[in-house]
Amino acid sequence: MATGVDVGGRLYTVLVAATVQVQADTVSTVAWFILGATPLPLPLAVVAVSVWVLVGRSLRQVERIRGQVAGISARSLDGRVDVPPPPMRSRRWPRR
């Protein structure tokens, strides 16, 4: 960056510079830790894909129910929404 400075009626140009070496070193260090030093990217990718699949499977039922609800209108109030069966674990509990 250059700026003009008036000293005693004379105009001087002052040049200011800064190194970006600290920022470059920081970026390379972080990249080394994320991509090279630890085996984190592979397990992180496996977890991300697993979450994507499980959430997608869970939301599939919600989308099915939403579609059924959307089909019910003021002219067809006799429409019903299918209730999914409870999980296997709760079927074993005694009923009260």
Backbone as XML, in Angstrom:
<?xml version="1.0"?>
<chain id="A" units="angstrom">
  <residue number="1" name="MET">
    <atom name="N" x="0.852" y="-1.153" z="0.000"/>
    <atom name="CA" x="0.000" y="0.000" z="0.000"/>
    <atom name="C" x="0.906" y="1.226" z="0.000"/>
  </residue>
  <residue number="2" name="ALA">
    <atom name="N" x="0.596" y="2.202" z="-0.788"/>
    <atom name="CA" x="1.379" y="3.428" z="-0.867"/>
    <atom name="C" x="0.492" y="4.600" z="-0.493"/>
  </residue>
  <residue number="3" name="THR">
    <atom name="N" x="1.076" y="5.532" z="0.240"/>
    <atom name="CA" x="0.337" y="6.735" z="0.619"/>
    <atom name="C" x="1.287" y="7.927" z="0.600"/>
  </residue>
  <residue number="4" name="GLY">
    <atom name="N" x="0.753" y="9.092" z="0.313"/>
    <atom name="CA" x="1.579" y="10.306" z="0.274"/>
    <atom name="C" x="1.603" y="10.983" z="1.629"/>
  </residue>
  <residue number="5" name="VAL">
    <atom name="N" x="2.789" y="11.516" z="1.996"/>
    <atom name="CA" x="2.959" y="12.214" z="3.271"/>
    <atom name="C" x="3.631" y="13.554" z="2.976"/>
  </residue>
  <residue number="6" name="ASP">
    <atom name="N" x="3.052" y="14.634" z="3.501"/>
    <atom name="CA" x="3.614" y="15.970" z="3.301"/>
    <atom name="C" x="4.476" y="16.326" z="4.506"/>
  </residue>
  <residue number="7" name="VAL">
    <atom name="N" x="5.780" y="16.494" z="4.283"/>
    <atom name="CA" x="6.719" y="16.850" z="5.354"/>
    <atom name="C" x="7.451" y="18.110" z="4.913"/>
  </residue>
  <residue number="8" name="GLY">
    <atom name="N" x="7.191" y="19.210" z="5.604"/>
    <atom name="CA" x="7.895" y="20.461" z="5.308"/>
    <atom name="C" x="7.661" y="20.952" z="3.887"/>
  </residue>
  <residue number="9" name="GLY">
    <atom name="N" x="6.494" y="20.737" z="3.350"/>
    <atom name="CA" x="6.198" y="21.192" z="2.007"/>
    <atom name="C" x="6.619" y="20.230" z="0.914"/>
  </residue>
  <residue number="10" name="ARG">
    <atom name="N" x="7.280" y="19.159" z="1.268"/>
    <atom name="CA" x="7.667" y="18.154" z="0.282"/>
    <atom name="C" x="6.808" y="16.911" z="0.446"/>
  </residue>
  <residue number="11" name="LEU">
    <atom name="N" x="6.412" y="16.343" z="-0.674"/>
    <atom name="CA" x="5.560" y="15.150" z="-0.662"/>
    <atom name="C" x="6.434" y="13.910" z="-0.786"/>
  </residue>
  <residue number="12" name="TYR">
    <atom name="N" x="6.304" y="13.030" z="0.195"/>
    <atom name="CA" x="7.037" y="11.766" z="0.200"/>
    <atom name="C" x="6.022" y="10.629" z="0.051"/>
  </residue>
  <residue number="13" name="THR">
    <atom name="N" x="6.453" y="9.582" z="-0.607"/>
    <atom name="CA" x="5.611" y="8.397" z="-0.738"/>
    <atom name="C" x="6.116" y="7.336" z="0.220"/>
  </residue>
  <residue number="14" name="VAL">
    <atom name="N" x="5.215" y="6.828" z="1.031"/>
    <atom name="CA" x="5.558" y="5.791" z="2.003"/>
    <atom name="C" x="4.941" y="4.483" z="1.523"/>
  </residue>
  <residue number="15" name="LEU">
    <atom name="N" x="5.774" y="3.462" z="1.387"/>
    <atom name="CA" x="5.314" y="2.133" z="0.993"/>
    <atom name="C" x="5.240" y="1.243" z="2.223"/>
  </residue>
  <residue number="16" name="VAL">
    <atom name="N" x="4.132" y="0.558" z="2.373"/>
    <atom name="CA" x="3.939" y="-0.341" z="3.513"/>
    <atom name="C" x="3.669" y="-1.728" z="2.961"/>
  </residue>
  <residue number="17" name="ALA">
    <atom name="N" x="4.374" y="-2.713" z="3.474"/>
    <atom name="CA" x="4.186" y="-4.090" z="3.025"/>
    <atom name="C" x="4.165" y="-5.022" z="4.235"/>
  </residue>
  <residue number="18" name="ALA">
    <atom name="N" x="3.451" y="-6.099" z="4.078"/>
    <atom name="CA" x="3.388" y="-7.112" z="5.142"/>
    <atom name="C" x="3.488" y="-8.480" z="4.498"/>
  </residue>
  <residue number="19" name="THR">
    <atom name="N" x="4.129" y="-9.384" z="5.195"/>
    <atom name="CA" x="4.269" y="-10.738" z="4.673"/>
    <atom name="C" x="3.012" y="-11.552" z="4.967"/>
  </residue>
  <residue number="20" name="VAL">
    <atom name="N" x="2.712" y="-12.480" z="4.114"/>
    <atom name="CA" x="1.582" y="-13.378" z="4.323"/>
    <atom name="C" x="2.078" y="-14.776" z="4.689"/>
  </residue>
  <residue number="21" name="GLN">
    <atom name="N" x="3.310" y="-14.863" z="5.105"/>
    <atom name="CA" x="3.898" y="-16.155" z="5.434"/>
    <atom name="C" x="3.198" y="-16.822" z="6.615"/>
  </residue>
  <residue number="22" name="VAL">
    <atom name="N" x="2.800" y="-16.033" z="7.612"/>
    <atom name="CA" x="2.123" y="-16.601" z="8.783"/>
    <atom name="C" x="0.808" y="-17.254" z="8.358"/>
  </residue>
  <residue number="23" name="GLN">
    <atom name="N" x="0.035" y="-16.574" z="7.512"/>
    <atom name="CA" x="-1.224" y="-17.138" z="7.051"/>
    <atom name="C" x="-0.988" y="-18.393" z="6.207"/>
  </residue>
  <residue number="24" name="ALA">
    <atom name="N" x="0.013" y="-18.367" z="5.353"/>
    <atom name="CA" x="0.322" y="-19.528" z="4.518"/>
    <atom name="C" x="0.742" y="-20.719" z="5.376"/>
  </residue>
  <residue number="25" name="ASP">
    <atom name="N" x="1.547" y="-20.470" z="6.394"/>
    <atom name="CA" x="1.957" y="-21.544" z="7.295"/>
    <atom name="C" x="0.759" y="-22.118" z="8.049"/>
  </residue>
  <residue number="26" name="THR">
    <atom name="N" x="-0.143" y="-21.256" z="8.485"/>
    <atom name="CA" x="-1.317" y="-21.719" z="9.208"/>
    <atom name="C" x="-2.193" y="-22.603" z="8.323"/>
  </residue>
  <residue number="27" name="VAL">
    <atom name="N" x="-2.434" y="-22.177" z="7.101"/>
    <atom name="CA" x="-3.248" y="-22.958" z="6.178"/>
    <atom name="C" x="-2.606" y="-24.315" z="5.896"/>
  </residue>
  <residue number="28" name="SER">
    <atom name="N" x="-1.312" y="-24.335" z="5.681"/>
    <atom name="CA" x="-0.650" y="-25.611" z="5.396"/>
    <atom name="C" x="-0.665" y="-26.529" z="6.612"/>
  </residue>
  <residue number="29" name="THR">
    <atom name="N" x="-0.527" y="-25.973" z="7.813"/>
    <atom name="CA" x="-0.564" y="-26.794" z="9.023"/>
    <atom name="C" x="-1.949" y="-27.403" z="9.226"/>
  </residue>
  <residue number="30" name="VAL">
    <atom name="N" x="-2.989" y="-26.599" z="9.066"/>
    <atom name="CA" x="-4.349" y="-27.109" z="9.232"/>
    <atom name="C" x="-4.647" y="-28.173" z="8.167"/>
  </residue>
  <residue number="31" name="ALA">
    <atom name="N" x="-4.255" y="-27.922" z="6.939"/>
    <atom name="CA" x="-4.465" y="-28.907" z="5.873"/>
    <atom name="C" x="-3.722" y="-30.195" z="6.173"/>
  </residue>
  <residue number="32" name="TRP">
    <atom name="N" x="-2.530" y="-30.104" z="6.701"/>
    <atom name="CA" x="-1.756" y="-31.300" z="7.042"/>
    <atom name="C" x="-2.472" y="-32.107" z="8.114"/>
  </residue>
  <residue number="33" name="PHE">
    <atom name="N" x="-2.993" y="-31.431" z="9.157"/>
    <atom name="CA" x="-3.694" y="-32.143" z="10.225"/>
    <atom name="C" x="-4.995" y="-32.760" z="9.733"/>
  </residue>
  <residue number="34" name="ILE">
    <atom name="N" x="-5.723" y="-32.058" z="8.899"/>
    <atom name="CA" x="-7.015" y="-32.573" z="8.445"/>
    <atom name="C" x="-6.847" y="-33.694" z="7.424"/>
  </residue>
  <residue number="35" name="LEU">
    <atom name="N" x="-5.941" y="-33.516" z="6.490"/>
    <atom name="CA" x="-5.850" y="-34.459" z="5.378"/>
    <atom name="C" x="-4.743" y="-35.497" z="5.506"/>
  </residue>
  <residue number="36" name="GLY">
    <atom name="N" x="-3.703" y="-35.191" z="6.257"/>
    <atom name="CA" x="-2.575" y="-36.099" z="6.230"/>
    <atom name="C" x="-2.200" y="-36.734" z="7.538"/>
  </residue>
  <residue number="37" name="ALA">
    <atom name="N" x="-2.237" y="-35.996" z="8.609"/>
    <atom name="CA" x="-1.692" y="-36.497" z="9.865"/>
    <atom name="C" x="-2.624" y="-37.480" z="10.553"/>
  </residue>
  <residue number="38" name="THR">
    <atom name="N" x="-3.911" y="-37.294" z="10.406"/>
    <atom name="CA" x="-4.851" y="-38.167" z="11.094"/>
    <atom name="C" x="-5.665" y="-38.961" z="10.084"/>
  </residue>
  <residue number="39" name="PRO">
    <atom name="N" x="-6.111" y="-40.119" z="10.460"/>
    <atom name="CA" x="-6.968" y="-40.911" z="9.564"/>
    <atom name="C" x="-8.432" y="-40.490" z="9.686"/>
  </residue>
  <residue number="40" name="LEU">
    <atom name="N" x="-8.676" y="-39.228" z="9.990"/>
    <atom name="CA" x="-10.022" y="-38.733" z="10.230"/>
    <atom name="C" x="-10.907" y="-38.671" z="8.988"/>
  </residue>
  <residue number="41" name="PRO">
    <atom name="N" x="-10.421" y="-38.303" z="7.815"/>
    <atom name="CA" x="-11.345" y="-38.141" z="6.681"/>
    <atom name="C" x="-12.136" y="-39.393" z="6.316"/>
  </residue>
  <residue number="42" name="LEU">
    <atom name="N" x="-11.521" y="-40.562" z="6.373"/>
    <atom name="CA" x="-12.242" y="-41.784" z="5.993"/>
    <atom name="C" x="-13.364" y="-42.117" z="6.972"/>
  </residue>
  <residue number="43" name="PRO">
    <atom name="N" x="-13.115" y="-42.174" z="8.271"/>
    <atom name="CA" x="-14.232" y="-42.435" z="9.184"/>
    <atom name="C" x="-15.296" y="-41.336" z="9.137"/>
  </residue>
  <residue number="44" name="LEU">
    <atom name="N" x="-14.865" y="-40.116" z="8.932"/>
    <atom name="CA" x="-15.824" y="-39.022" z="8.833"/>
    <atom name="C" x="-16.725" y="-39.204" z="7.616"/>
  </residue>
  <residue number="45" name="ALA">
    <atom name="N" x="-16.165" y="-39.654" z="6.513"/>
    <atom name="CA" x="-16.957" y="-39.907" z="5.314"/>
    <atom name="C" x="-17.922" y="-41.071" z="5.538"/>
  </residue>
  <residue number="46" name="VAL">
    <atom name="N" x="-17.476" y="-42.106" z="6.232"/>
    <atom name="CA" x="-18.343" y="-43.257" z="6.526"/>
    <atom name="C" x="-19.512" y="-42.819" z="7.410"/>
  </residue>
  <residue number="47" name="VAL">
    <atom name="N" x="-19.234" y="-42.014" z="8.419"/>
    <atom name="CA" x="-20.299" y="-41.529" z="9.302"/>
    <atom name="C" x="-21.273" y="-40.652" z="8.515"/>
  </residue>
  <residue number="48" name="ALA">
    <atom name="N" x="-20.744" y="-39.784" z="7.660"/>
    <atom name="CA" x="-21.608" y="-38.890" z="6.883"/>
    <atom name="C" x="-22.541" y="-39.685" z="5.977"/>
  </residue>
  <residue number="49" name="VAL">
    <atom name="N" x="-22.028" y="-40.695" z="5.308"/>
    <atom name="CA" x="-22.864" y="-41.513" z="4.420"/>
    <atom name="C" x="-23.888" y="-42.300" z="5.237"/>
  </residue>
  <residue number="50" name="SER">
    <atom name="N" x="-23.476" y="-42.825" z="6.380"/>
    <atom name="CA" x="-24.399" y="-43.582" z="7.227"/>
    <atom name="C" x="-25.546" y="-42.703" z="7.709"/>
  </residue>
  <residue number="51" name="VAL">
    <atom name="N" x="-25.229" y="-41.511" z="8.147"/>
    <atom name="CA" x="-26.266" y="-40.585" z="8.608"/>
    <atom name="C" x="-27.198" y="-40.238" z="7.455"/>
  </residue>
  <residue number="52" name="TRP">
    <atom name="N" x="-26.637" y="-39.998" z="6.279"/>
    <atom name="CA" x="-27.453" y="-39.669" z="5.099"/>
    <atom name="C" x="-28.452" y="-40.790" z="4.806"/>
  </residue>
  <residue number="53" name="VAL">
    <atom name="N" x="-27.987" y="-42.031" z="4.843"/>
    <atom name="CA" x="-28.854" y="-43.176" z="4.537"/>
    <atom name="C" x="-29.925" y="-43.344" z="5.612"/>
  </residue>
  <residue number="54" name="LEU">
    <atom name="N" x="-29.528" y="-43.285" z="6.884"/>
    <atom name="CA" x="-30.484" y="-43.496" z="7.965"/>
    <atom name="C" x="-31.535" y="-42.400" z="8.028"/>
  </residue>
  <residue number="55" name="VAL">
    <atom name="N" x="-31.126" y="-41.175" z="7.856"/>
    <atom name="CA" x="-32.095" y="-40.070" z="7.865"/>
    <atom name="C" x="-33.026" y="-40.187" z="6.662"/>
  </residue>
  <residue number="56" name="GLY">
    <atom name="N" x="-32.480" y="-40.566" z="5.521"/>
    <atom name="CA" x="-33.318" y="-40.754" z="4.339"/>
    <atom name="C" x="-34.370" y="-41.827" z="4.545"/>
  </residue>
  <residue number="57" name="ARG">
    <atom name="N" x="-33.979" y="-42.932" z="5.178"/>
    <atom name="CA" x="-34.939" y="-44.010" z="5.448"/>
    <atom name="C" x="-36.013" y="-43.544" z="6.427"/>
  </residue>
  <residue number="58" name="SER">
    <atom name="N" x="-35.613" y="-42.770" z="7.430"/>
    <atom name="CA" x="-36.586" y="-42.273" z="8.409"/>
    <atom name="C" x="-37.558" y="-41.297" z="7.766"/>
  </residue>
  <residue number="59" name="LEU">
    <atom name="N" x="-37.057" y="-40.427" z="6.924"/>
    <atom name="CA" x="-37.911" y="-39.414" z="6.311"/>
    <atom name="C" x="-38.810" y="-39.982" z="5.215"/>
  </residue>
  <residue number="60" name="ARG">
    <atom name="N" x="-38.494" y="-41.164" z="4.722"/>
    <atom name="CA" x="-39.342" y="-41.784" z="3.706"/>
    <atom name="C" x="-40.754" y="-42.019" z="4.256"/>
  </residue>
  <residue number="61" name="GLN">
    <atom name="N" x="-40.852" y="-42.501" z="5.499"/>
    <atom name="CA" x="-42.166" y="-42.715" z="6.111"/>
    <atom name="C" x="-42.878" y="-41.393" z="6.343"/>
  </residue>
  <residue number="62" name="VAL">
    <atom name="N" x="-42.140" y="-40.377" z="6.756"/>
    <atom name="CA" x="-42.749" y="-39.064" z="6.974"/>
    <atom name="C" x="-43.306" y="-38.532" z="5.660"/>
  </residue>
  <residue number="63" name="GLU">
    <atom name="N" x="-42.577" y="-38.703" z="4.570"/>
    <atom name="CA" x="-43.045" y="-38.239" z="3.264"/>
    <atom name="C" x="-44.291" y="-39.005" z="2.822"/>
  </residue>
  <residue number="64" name="ARG">
    <atom name="N" x="-44.342" y="-40.301" z="3.113"/>
    <atom name="CA" x="-45.527" y="-41.095" z="2.774"/>
    <atom name="C" x="-46.743" y="-40.579" z="3.537"/>
  </residue>
  <residue number="65" name="ILE">
    <atom name="N" x="-46.584" y="-40.332" z="4.833"/>
    <atom name="CA" x="-47.689" y="-39.819" z="5.652"/>
    <atom name="C" x="-48.088" y="-38.420" z="5.176"/>
  </residue>
  <residue number="66" name="ARG">
    <atom name="N" x="-47.120" y="-37.585" z="4.842"/>
    <atom name="CA" x="-47.410" y="-36.240" z="4.368"/>
    <atom name="C" x="-48.231" y="-36.291" z="3.081"/>
  </residue>
  <residue number="67" name="GLY">
    <atom name="N" x="-47.881" y="-37.218" z="2.199"/>
    <atom name="CA" x="-48.643" y="-37.381" z="0.963"/>
    <atom name="C" x="-50.083" y="-37.788" z="1.223"/>
  </residue>
  <residue number="68" name="GLN">
    <atom name="N" x="-50.293" y="-38.678" z="2.205"/>
    <atom name="CA" x="-51.656" y="-39.086" z="2.552"/>
    <atom name="C" x="-52.452" y="-37.913" z="3.126"/>
  </residue>
  <residue number="69" name="VAL">
    <atom name="N" x="-51.808" y="-37.124" z="3.985"/>
    <atom name="CA" x="-52.486" y="-35.969" z="4.578"/>
    <atom name="C" x="-52.824" y="-34.945" z="3.501"/>
  </residue>
  <residue number="70" name="ALA">
    <atom name="N" x="-51.942" y="-34.757" z="2.549"/>
    <atom name="CA" x="-52.195" y="-33.802" z="1.470"/>
    <atom name="C" x="-53.399" y="-34.226" z="0.625"/>
  </residue>
  <residue number="71" name="GLY">
    <atom name="N" x="-53.683" y="-35.515" z="0.579"/>
    <atom name="CA" x="-54.813" y="-36.004" z="-0.196"/>
    <atom name="C" x="-56.156" y="-35.789" z="0.481"/>
  </residue>
  <residue number="72" name="ILE">
    <atom name="N" x="-56.126" y="-35.480" z="1.769"/>
    <atom name="CA" x="-57.374" y="-35.232" z="2.497"/>
    <atom name="C" x="-57.738" y="-33.762" z="2.300"/>
  </residue>
  <residue number="73" name="SER">
    <atom name="N" x="-58.951" y="-33.523" z="1.843"/>
    <atom name="CA" x="-59.386" y="-32.146" z="1.616"/>
    <atom name="C" x="-60.738" y="-31.931" z="2.290"/>
  </residue>
  <residue number="74" name="ALA">
    <atom name="N" x="-61.286" y="-30.749" z="2.143"/>
    <atom name="CA" x="-62.587" y="-30.431" z="2.750"/>
    <atom name="C" x="-63.687" y="-31.281" z="2.146"/>
  </residue>
  <residue number="75" name="ARG">
    <atom name="N" x="-63.511" y="-31.741" z="0.919"/>
    <atom name="CA" x="-64.530" y="-32.570" z="0.260"/>
    <atom name="C" x="-64.392" y="-34.056" z="0.586"/>
  </residue>
  <residue number="76" name="SER">
    <atom name="N" x="-63.243" y="-34.442" z="1.116"/>
    <atom name="CA" x="-63.042" y="-35.860" z="1.441"/>
    <atom name="C" x="-62.511" y="-36.001" z="2.856"/>
  </residue>
  <residue number="77" name="LEU">
    <atom name="N" x="-63.318" y="-35.590" z="3.810"/>
    <atom name="CA" x="-62.902" y="-35.652" z="5.211"/>
    <atom name="C" x="-62.903" y="-37.062" z="5.778"/>
  </residue>
  <residue number="78" name="ASP">
    <atom name="N" x="-63.385" y="-38.030" z="5.014"/>
    <atom name="CA" x="-63.385" y="-39.402" z="5.495"/>
    <atom name="C" x="-62.039" y="-40.082" z="5.271"/>
  </residue>
  <residue number="79" name="GLY">
    <atom name="N" x="-61.088" y="-39.377" z="4.680"/>
    <atom name="CA" x="-59.762" y="-39.946" z="4.450"/>
    <atom name="C" x="-59.027" y="-40.184" z="5.756"/>
  </residue>
  <residue number="80" name="ARG">
    <atom name="N" x="-58.249" y="-41.230" z="5.809"/>
    <atom name="CA" x="-57.500" y="-41.579" z="7.014"/>
    <atom name="C" x="-56.020" y="-41.733" z="6.673"/>
  </residue>
  <residue number="81" name="VAL">
    <atom name="N" x="-55.206" y="-41.543" z="7.678"/>
    <atom name="CA" x="-53.757" y="-41.677" z="7.526"/>
    <atom name="C" x="-53.340" y="-42.994" z="8.157"/>
  </residue>
  <residue number="82" name="ASP">
    <atom name="N" x="-52.592" y="-43.793" z="7.411"/>
    <atom name="CA" x="-52.087" y="-45.059" z="7.949"/>
    <atom name="C" x="-51.070" y="-44.781" z="9.043"/>
  </residue>
  <residue number="83" name="VAL">
    <atom name="N" x="-51.219" y="-45.506" z="10.133"/>
    <atom name="CA" x="-50.271" y="-45.373" z="11.244"/>
    <atom name="C" x="-49.257" y="-46.492" z="11.117"/>
  </residue>
  <residue number="84" name="PRO">
    <atom name="N" x="-47.964" y="-46.168" z="11.088"/>
    <atom name="CA" x="-46.970" y="-47.240" z="10.977"/>
    <atom name="C" x="-46.960" y="-48.098" z="12.237"/>
  </residue>
  <residue number="85" name="PRO">
    <atom name="N" x="-46.612" y="-49.365" z="12.109"/>
    <atom name="CA" x="-46.576" y="-50.237" z="13.289"/>
    <atom name="C" x="-45.469" y="-49.792" z="14.235"/>
  </residue>
  <residue number="86" name="PRO">
    <atom name="N" x="-45.651" y="-50.068" z="15.519"/>
    <atom name="CA" x="-44.603" y="-49.685" z="16.473"/>
    <atom name="C" x="-43.356" y="-50.538" z="16.259"/>
  </residue>
  <residue number="87" name="PRO">
    <atom name="N" x="-42.222" y="-50.068" z="16.743"/>
    <atom name="CA" x="-40.992" y="-50.862" z="16.617"/>
    <atom name="C" x="-41.131" y="-52.196" z="17.350"/>
  </residue>
  <residue number="88" name="MET">
    <atom name="N" x="-40.354" y="-53.179" z="16.956"/>
    <atom name="CA" x="-40.422" y="-54.520" z="17.546"/>
    <atom name="C" x="-40.241" y="-54.479" z="19.059"/>
  </residue>
  <residue number="89" name="ARG">
    <atom name="N" x="-39.403" y="-53.626" z="19.545"/>
    <atom name="CA" x="-39.105" y="-53.574" z="20.964"/>
    <atom name="C" x="-40.375" y="-53.296" z="21.776"/>
  </residue>
  <residue number="90" name="SER">
    <atom name="N" x="-41.218" y="-52.378" z="21.303"/>
    <atom name="CA" x="-42.396" y="-52.012" z="22.086"/>
    <atom name="C" x="-43.519" y="-53.037" z="21.951"/>
  </residue>
  <residue number="91" name="ARG">
    <atom name="N" x="-43.478" y="-53.935" z="20.971"/>
    <atom name="CA" x="-44.508" y="-54.966" z="20.833"/>
    <atom name="C" x="-44.413" y="-56.000" z="21.954"/>
  </residue>
  <residue number="92" name="ARG">
    <atom name="N" x="-43.230" y="-56.140" z="22.533"/>
    <atom name="CA" x="-43.040" y="-57.139" z="23.597"/>
    <atom name="C" x="-43.513" y="-56.630" z="24.941"/>
  </residue>
  <residue number="93" name="TRP">
    <atom name="N" x="-43.725" y="-55.348" z="25.077"/>
    <atom name="CA" x="-44.147" y="-54.806" z="26.368"/>
    <atom name="C" x="-45.586" y="-55.215" z="26.643"/>
  </residue>
  <residue number="94" name="PRO">
    <atom name="N" x="-45.868" y="-55.543" z="27.849"/>
    <atom name="CA" x="-47.260" y="-55.916" z="28.172"/>
    <atom name="C" x="-48.172" y="-54.697" z="28.054"/>
  </residue>
  <residue number="95" name="ARG">
    <atom name="N" x="-49.384" y="-54.958" z="27.603"/>
    <atom name="CA" x="-50.370" y="-53.877" z="27.495"/>
    <atom name="C" x="-51.093" y="-53.723" z="28.818"/>
  </residue>
  <residue number="96" name="ARG">
    <atom name="N" x="-51.438" y="-52.489" z="29.120"/>
    <atom name="CA" x="-52.132" y="-52.244" z="30.409"/>
    <atom name="C" x="-53.568" y="-51.951" z="30.160"/>
  </residue>
</chain>
